[in-house]
Amino acid sequence: MQIRHNFYSDTQTRPPRAMLETALTAETGDEQGMLDPTTRALEERVAELLGMEAAVFLPSGSMCNEIAVAVHCRPGDEVICHRVCHLIEAEGGGPAALSGVMMHPLDSPDGQFGAAEVTAAIREPSRYSPRSRLVAVEQTCNLAGGTVWPVERLLETGRAARAAGLAVHMDGARLMNAVVASGRPAAAHTMECDSAWIDLTKGLGCPVGAVLAGSRGFIEEAWRFKQRWGGAMRQSGVLAAMGLYALDHHVERLADDHALAAGIADRLGRFDLVTDILPVTTNIVIFDLHPAGPDAETAAARLLQDGVRVSVFGPRRLRVVTHLDVGAADAEALIAAFARLD
């Protein structure tokens, strides 16, 4: 069945021709020897963007998270994070399997927590307990509906963690969405972080890649795990060139995705079938279906018959994500398909 209107995720973006053409002229070299000038340029740019000393180009955001956990923690340590964060929900148990690390989940409806919650979660030193070692935050909070941590809350949370001797890591998969939505530069969001990364493959539209940043010492250790878990990508400049293109051309336009998502949420809210739409602040619309209507799996299957793809997030919960490859016409098709369900 042909998918004509793909709201499944912003991971569904495909690189436009102008982005692909940058790979044809990219200057390349052996990444492992730090000899790929285009990759180095991307890493330096992201490090500066995030206010960090250095960065490393990696195949995926999940790899950024897992390497950060491995660098910051030792087996038996504990990571304080939100219960529905990507580290817990979508990385195959990586912290436990790869680093022998425990997760200490915190609960809140918006995917966020503050200094008081962090302080309360830090364990007293004891040989009987795991050692609290790392606080992980996710900007934006995907499963909470793409909510944006206020910069001030990020700073107070980070300061509380670092004052207690813990490191702070930011999963910045959609950090640039938060930058556009908040009007605050990326470095303001990461000011109290020891490591952070941005994804190039979601709203920025690249086919591959994410960039992890931190201190020079942190990145040296990150390279150790990159080597251990897969090695260098060699002439990675063909990919890095597309990342540089994305930073030049696809950041400001994220505001279009946010506006489209808000409009979709408003129109979905007029259907009797749709209930409990989470607040929409960026490009993610999460909502539930009324008990009197079809369940989420059935609704998604019927939408797919109309060429509209959405994601199922629970027995009665659906998610719609706007991105580079959907626009007003796709939104009209989505609403029309929902009208046939209502």
N, C-alpha and C positions, 0 to 999 in steps of 0.2 A: 504494500500500500504506500502510495507516494505521500511523503510528509512535505507539505507546502508552507506550513506556518509553524515553525519550531520554537516553542516556548519552554522546552524541556529544561534548559539551563543555558547560561552564557558560555559554557564550555562548547556549545554547538557552533560557535562562530567559525567562519572559514576565511582565511586571509584573502583580502582583495588583491586584484592584479598588481596594483602599485606596490603593495607590501611584498608580494612574491618577487617582483622585479629587483628589489634591493638585494636579494640573495645572489643574483646573477653577477653583480659587480662588487660584491663584498670582498674586501681584502682578508685573506685567511692565513692561518699558520697552525702549528701544533699547540692546541690549548693546554696540554699537559705541561709543556715547557713555558707556559705563559707567553707564547709567541703568536697568538692569534690577535691581531690588533683590533678587530671589530668586537670580539668578545671582551677584550680588556676595556674598550671604550664603553660598552654597555655596563660592565661591572662598576667602572668608575662613576658613571652617570647615576646609577642606582644608589651607590654608596653615598654620593653627595645628596641625592634626593632625600634619602632617609637620615641624613646627618650622621653617617657611620664612617669608619676609617677605610673599610674594604668590603668587597663582596665577591661572591662566586656564582657563576651561571650554572643552573641545574636543570634537569629534564622536567621536573614537576614541583608543584607546591607541597605535595605530601612528602617528597624527599627533603625539601627545605625543613619542614617540621620535624621529621624524624632525625635528621642530622643535628638540628638544634638541640633536641632532647638528648641525643647521645653526647654532644659536646658539653652541655651544661650539667648533666647528671651522671651518677654512677649507679650500678645495679643496686636495687633496694631503696633508692631515693624516691621521692614523691613529687608529682607535679600538681599544683593547684590550678584548676581550670573550670570552665562552665560545663555542666552535664551534657549539653548538646553541641559542644564544640567539635570541630572536624577531627581533632586528635582522637577523640573517643568514638565518634560516630562513623568515621569514613576512612580509616587508615588500617583496617585489618588487624587491629590489636598491635600495631607496630611498636608503640612504646614498651609494651611488655615483651614482645617477641624479639625485638632488636636490641633493646637497652636494659631490659630487666627492671623497668621503672613502673611504679604504681601511680594511679591517677586519683586525685582527691577532687571529686566533682562538687561544684556549688550550683545552687538552683536560683533561678529568677526568671520571670516571664520575658525579659528583653535580652537575655543572653549576656548580661553584664553583671559586674559586681564591683564593690568599692573597697576602700582601705580597711574598713571595719570588718568586712567579710574575710579579707585576706588575713588580717591579724588574728581573727578567731580561728582560722583554719591551720595556722602554723603550729606544728607540734612542738611540745617541750622536748628538749634533748633527752633521749632515753635509748638504751640499747634494745629495748623491747619494741620500739616504734620505727617506722621509716623516717628518714630525714627529709624534712621539707626543703626542697632545693630550687624549685623553679615555679614561677607564676606564668601561665600562658593566657593571652587574650586574643580574641578573634575580631578583626575589624574589616568588614562589617560582620555582624552575627547572622550567618546564613539561615539557620533553622529557627531563629527568632524573627525572621522576616526581613533580613537585611538592615537591621538597626545599626545606627552609628553611635559608637561610644563618644560622648562629649570629650573633647581634649582635656578639659580640667579633671574629669573623672579618671581618665587614663593616667594623668600625671600623679594624682593623689594615690591611685592604686599602685603605680610603679614605685613611688617613693616609699610607701609602706613596706612593700616587698624588699626593696633594696636596703632599707634601714634595718631590716631583720636578717640581712645577709643572703637573701634569695636573689637569683637572677630573674630577669623578665624577658619573655619572648613574645613577639607579636606575629600571629598568623595573619598576614596582610593580603590574603587572596583577593579581597576586594577593597583594599586600602585606598586605591585611587577613586573608587566610588565615594568613599567617605571624605576624601579630600575635596571632591567636587561638591558634594552635598553640604559640607560644613564651611567651605571657603577658607579652610586652614591648610597650610602646606603640610606635606607628608612628614617632614622633620619635626613639626610640632606634635604630631600624633605619636612619634617614636622617641620623643626626647628622654623618657625614662626607661627605654628598652635597651637591653644588652644585645639583642638580635631581633631582626625583623626581615620580612621578605615581601616582594610583590609578585603577583602572578601575571604573566604576559598573555595567557591563553583564554581568559574570561572576557571581561568587557573590552580589553585592549586588542583582542582579535587575532593574536598570534597562533600558529599551529602547535607550537611546542615551547615550553620553558618557563622558568621562574628564576628570580635572583634573590639570594640570601645575603644579608649584610650584617656586619658586626665589627668588632675591633679587629685589628690585624692578627692578634693572637687567636681570636675566635675563628677567623677565616682559615688560618693555617691548620687548625684542628678540623674544621669542616672539610677541608681538602683531604685530610687523612681518611675521613669516612666516605667521601665521594670516591676516593680511590679504592677503598675496601669494598664498597657496595656496588661497584660497577665501572669505575675508572673514568678517564677523561673522554670527552666526545670528539677529540681531535679537531678537525677544521669546523669548529662550532660557529664560526663567524657567519656562515650561511643562515643560521638560525638567529644569531644575535643581531644581525642587520635588521631583521624583521622586528625585533624588540625595540631597537632604536627608532624605527619608523613608527611603531605604535606609540611610543612616548611623545613623538613629535606631532602625531595626527589624531590619536584616538582617545586622548584624556578629556579634553574639554567637551567632546561630544557625548560623554557619559551623562551629561545633564539631559540630553534628549531621551536616553533610556529611562531616567528617573521620571521625567514628565509623562512618558508613555505608560509606565507602570502605574503612576497615580491615576491616570485617566482610565486605565483598565479596571483598577480597583473600584473606582467610583461607579463605573457602569455595571460591574459584576454585583455590586452591593444592591442594585435595583431588582435583582432576581430573587424570587421567593426561595429558590433552591440553594442560594448561597448564604451562609451565616458566618459570623465570627471571623471577619477579615482582619488579619494582624495589621497594625499601623504600617503604612508604606512610606519609607523615607528614601529608599534608593531604587534598585531595579528588581526587587523581589516582591511578589504578591503571594501570600500564603493564606488559605481560607478553608473553611469546612463546608460540607454539604449537609443540608437539612436531613434529619432522619427519615422524613417522608419521601425523599427522593432516592435516586440511585446511589450506591456506595462509590467510593473513589475509583476503584478499579473499573467498575462498569462505566462510570462517566468518562474516564480517560479513554477507554476502548471506543466508546461512541464518538467522542471528539476526534479520535484518530481516523475514524471512517470519513470524517469531513476534511481530513488532511491536516488537522490541528493536533500538535503533540504537546502535552503538559506532563508534569511528573507527579507521581503518587507519593504522598508523605505520611500516610496513615490510612486506617480503615475508611475515614470520611474526609481526609485532608488532601488537598491538591496544592501544587505550587506552579506559578507562572513566572518566568524570568524574561525580562527584556534585554536586548543586546544589539550588537552591530548589525545583525542579519534579519531583524524584524522591525517593521515600521507601522505606520498608521493603517495601511491596507491589511496587514496581518492581524492587527488588533480588531479591525472590523470583522474579519473572518472568525476570530476567536469569539467575539460577542455573538455573532450570528449563530455559531455552533452551540453556544450555551443557551441561546433562546430556544433552540430545538430540543434541549434537554429539560428546560424549565416547565 
